[in-house]
Amino acid sequence: MLRERKKADALALLEGTVLEPGAIVTVRQQEPLGLGHAIWCARAFVGEDPFAILLPDDLVLSETPCLSQLAAVYRETGGNVVALQEVALEETSRYGIVRVGRDDGKLVEITGLVEKPAPEAAPSRLSIIGRYVLQAEVITHLSRFERGAGGEVQLTDAMAKMIGRMPFHGLRFEGRRFDCGDKAGFLEAQIAFALRRPDLADKVRAFLPRYLES
């Protein structure tokens, strides 16, 4: 409209807000109201486009980046795609757990989501890890600030509201996930990634036995 009306000055202001590919911006979550609230805080940058979420306390070591694997599935299925990993039954209360429909051993149709269920109530042992490709509709559900597990605005609850409205799949991704929110998991990730680096691998292999023997 601004172009049609030849409002060059106003158009320049608007176009100045467009992010270039690869640009990084930060948004501060003013209150600790959960992951769903944190995603909602970035709504202005999401707009109406599908978007990816990468949680930094999850690292995935793989030949093909985990998000690239999800993007490849998204190009085939559309809708929403999340990364899945099987966890021990006693650990389901730490994760968002999926209810499974069709399952070909790699791609899973998701028919339901439960945030941090007790083991006896868990619909499966497949948990969502911190890699997602989601439709912008999830922001609409998050904006209602409905509280879920732990009294927080849960991303899992908002995602569950999109099931049945559009395709929703989970991918058993190729690679190994490290929980860097756990101190031991963080240290293990450092070692695993170092062993994949040609400039570090031999040095790491040389010093590790010293600590195993002590």
ZIURKA-V775465 format. One record per backbone hydrogen bond with DSSP energy under -1.0 kcal/mol. CO is the residue of the C=O (numbers start at 1). NH is the residue of the N-H. If there is no record, write none. Layout:
# ZIURKA-V775465
co: {CO	CO}
nh: {NH	NH}
This chain:
# ZIURKA-V775465
co: {1	2	3	6	7	8	9	10	11	12	14	15	20	31	33	34	35	36	37	39	40	42	42	43	46	51	53	55	57	59	61	65	66	67	68	69	70	71	73	73	74	80	81	82	83	85	88	89	91	92	95	96	97	99	99	102	106	107	108	109	112	114	118	125	126	127	129	130	131	132	133	134	135	136	137	138	139	141	142	148	149	152	153	154	155	156	159	162	167	168	169	170	171	171	176	178	178	179	182	183	184	185	186	187	188	189	190	191	194	197	197	200	201	202	203	204	208	208	209}
nh: {5	7	6	8	11	12	13	14	15	16	17	18	23	33	153	38	39	40	41	42	43	45	46	47	49	134	132	58	180	178	176	69	70	71	72	73	74	75	76	77	78	169	133	171	129	127	91	92	94	95	116	128	114	111	112	109	172	104	170	101	99	97	121	87	98	85	131	55	83	53	81	51	138	139	141	142	143	144	145	151	152	148	36	158	159	160	162	165	80	110	82	108	84	173	61	59	180	182	186	187	188	189	190	191	192	193	194	195	197	200	201	204	205	206	207	208	211	212	213}
